[in-house]
Amino acid sequence: PQAIEALYPKTQVQLCIVHLIRNCLRYVPWKDAKAVAADLKPIYQATTLEEAEAALDAFSTKWDALYPAISQIWIRHWDNVIPIFDDPMDIRKVIYTTNAIESLNRSLRKVIKTKAVFPDEESVFKLMYLAMNNIAKRWNRPIKNWKAALSHFAILFPGRFNY
């Protein structure tokens, strides 16, 4: 997040909740995983920051004796979790997981790895541009709730994208 914020100071960094949960469940034996995951749900599904903090406190009270690392993970990353509570539900549904972004990054990494050396910086940008065009052709499923989210993005971030 710090590298992104350094390059793009107006960026609002939001961690992927799915990956945060997966990271937490690494510390939990299989027999407790379902219960722990269920008790994490009220944190990230809270409608307000206050509800989320109360849910995190309740989770800590219940599970810290067995798995203190989980609460610590949430607390350590809290600054990059809480921006989601400022967003309307339409945006939250769109950014809940980063699967589409990860797929894009994986495809771009694959393109870069096939060529070991680039003659100059411009050739990298050209290759990335062509790769993005080819990747975009495969996008055929619409993003659920995208139009409603796009409307909210336009209100929350005026002047940052073209209509």
C-alpha positions as CSV (number, residue, x, y, z in Angstrom):
1,P,0.0,0.0,0.0
2,Q,2.8,2.5,0.8
3,A,4.3,2.1,-2.7
4,I,1.0,2.7,-4.4
5,E,0.3,5.7,-2.2
6,A,3.7,7.1,-2.9
7,L,3.1,7.0,-6.7
8,Y,-0.6,7.9,-6.6
9,P,-1.1,10.2,-3.5
10,K,-4.9,10.5,-4.0
11,T,-5.3,6.7,-4.1
12,Q,-7.6,5.1,-1.5
13,V,-6.1,1.7,-0.7
14,Q,-8.5,-1.1,0.2
15,L,-7.2,-4.5,1.1
16,C,-9.0,-7.5,-0.3
17,I,-11.2,-8.9,2.4
18,V,-11.1,-12.4,1.0
19,H,-7.4,-12.5,1.2
20,L,-7.4,-11.1,4.7
21,I,-9.8,-13.9,5.8
22,R,-7.7,-16.6,4.1
23,N,-4.6,-15.2,5.8
24,C,-6.4,-15.4,9.2
25,L,-7.6,-18.9,8.6
26,R,-4.1,-20.2,8.2
27,Y,-3.7,-20.0,12.0
28,V,-6.9,-22.0,12.6
29,P,-7.3,-25.8,12.7
30,W,-9.9,-27.2,10.3
31,K,-12.3,-28.0,13.2
32,D,-12.6,-24.3,14.1
33,A,-12.2,-22.7,10.7
34,K,-16.0,-22.6,9.9
35,A,-16.8,-21.0,13.3
36,V,-14.0,-18.5,13.1
37,A,-14.9,-17.5,9.5
38,A,-18.5,-17.0,10.6
39,D,-17.4,-14.8,13.5
40,L,-15.3,-12.7,11.1
41,K,-18.3,-12.0,8.9
42,P,-19.9,-9.3,11.1
43,I,-16.6,-7.3,10.9
44,Y,-16.4,-6.9,7.2
45,Q,-20.2,-6.9,6.6
46,A,-20.8,-4.1,9.1
47,T,-22.6,-1.1,7.7
48,T,-20.6,1.4,9.7
49,L,-17.1,1.7,11.1
50,E,-18.5,1.7,14.7
51,E,-20.3,-1.6,14.0
52,A,-17.1,-3.1,12.5
53,E,-15.0,-2.1,15.6
54,A,-17.6,-3.6,17.9
55,A,-17.6,-6.8,15.9
56,L,-13.8,-6.9,16.0
57,D,-13.9,-6.5,19.8
58,A,-16.5,-9.2,20.1
59,F,-14.4,-11.5,17.9
60,S,-11.3,-10.7,20.0
61,T,-13.1,-11.5,23.2
62,K,-14.3,-14.8,21.9
63,W,-11.2,-16.1,20.0
64,D,-8.1,-14.3,21.3
65,A,-7.4,-17.0,24.0
66,L,-7.0,-19.6,21.2
67,Y,-6.0,-17.5,18.2
68,P,-4.6,-14.1,19.1
69,A,-2.9,-13.7,15.8
70,I,-6.1,-13.2,14.0
71,S,-7.2,-10.1,15.8
72,Q,-3.7,-8.7,15.5
73,I,-3.8,-9.2,11.7
74,W,-7.0,-7.2,11.5
75,I,-5.7,-4.5,13.9
76,R,-2.4,-4.3,12.0
77,H,-4.2,-3.8,8.6
78,W,-7.1,-1.8,10.0
79,D,-6.2,1.4,8.3
80,N,-6.4,-0.4,4.9
81,V,-9.6,-2.2,5.8
82,I,-11.7,0.7,7.1
83,P,-12.0,2.7,3.8
84,I,-14.7,0.2,2.8
85,F,-17.0,1.5,5.5
86,D,-17.0,4.9,3.8
87,D,-18.3,3.4,0.6
88,P,-21.9,2.8,-0.4
89,M,-23.0,-0.9,-0.6
90,D,-23.0,-0.8,-4.4
91,I,-19.2,0.0,-4.4
92,R,-18.6,-2.5,-1.6
93,K,-20.1,-5.3,-3.6
94,V,-17.9,-4.5,-6.6
95,I,-14.6,-4.2,-4.7
96,Y,-15.2,-7.0,-2.2
97,T,-12.7,-9.3,-3.9
98,T,-9.8,-8.6,-6.2
99,N,-10.1,-11.7,-8.4
100,A,-10.4,-9.6,-11.6
101,I,-7.5,-7.5,-10.7
102,E,-5.4,-10.5,-9.8
103,S,-6.2,-12.2,-13.1
104,L,-5.2,-9.0,-15.0
105,N,-1.9,-8.8,-13.1
106,R,-1.2,-12.5,-13.7
107,S,-1.7,-12.0,-17.4
108,L,0.5,-9.0,-17.6
109,R,3.2,-10.7,-15.6
110,K,3.1,-13.6,-18.0
111,V,3.6,-11.2,-21.0
112,I,6.6,-9.5,-19.3
113,K,8.2,-12.8,-18.3
114,T,8.3,-14.1,-21.9
115,K,10.7,-11.3,-22.9
116,A,13.7,-11.1,-20.6
117,V,15.2,-7.8,-21.9
118,F,13.6,-4.7,-23.3
119,P,15.5,-2.2,-25.4
120,D,14.0,0.8,-23.7
121,E,11.2,1.8,-21.4
122,E,8.8,2.7,-24.3
123,S,8.9,-0.9,-25.5
124,V,7.7,-2.1,-22.2
125,F,4.7,0.3,-22.3
126,K,3.9,-0.7,-25.9
127,L,4.0,-4.4,-24.9
128,M,1.7,-3.7,-21.9
129,Y,-0.7,-1.7,-24.1
130,L,-1.0,-4.5,-26.6
131,A,-1.4,-7.1,-23.8
132,M,-4.1,-5.0,-22.2
133,N,-6.0,-4.8,-25.5
134,N,-5.8,-8.6,-25.9
135,I,-6.8,-9.2,-22.3
136,A,-9.8,-6.8,-22.6
137,K,-11.1,-8.8,-25.6
138,R,-11.6,-11.8,-23.2
139,W,-13.7,-9.8,-20.7
140,N,-17.2,-10.9,-21.6
141,R,-19.0,-11.1,-18.3
142,P,-20.4,-7.8,-17.0
143,I,-19.5,-6.9,-13.4
144,K,-22.5,-7.3,-11.2
145,N,-23.9,-3.9,-9.9
146,W,-21.3,-2.1,-12.0
147,K,-23.6,0.7,-13.2
148,A,-24.7,1.6,-9.7
149,A,-21.1,1.4,-8.5
150,L,-19.9,3.6,-11.4
151,S,-22.5,6.3,-10.4
152,H,-21.2,6.3,-6.8
153,F,-17.5,6.3,-8.0
154,A,-18.3,9.4,-10.1
155,I,-19.7,11.2,-7.1
156,L,-17.0,10.1,-4.7
157,F,-14.1,10.7,-7.0
158,P,-15.0,13.6,-9.3
159,G,-12.6,14.3,-12.1
160,R,-10.6,11.1,-11.8
161,F,-12.1,9.2,-14.8
162,N,-13.9,10.0,-18.1
163,Y,-17.5,9.2,-18.7
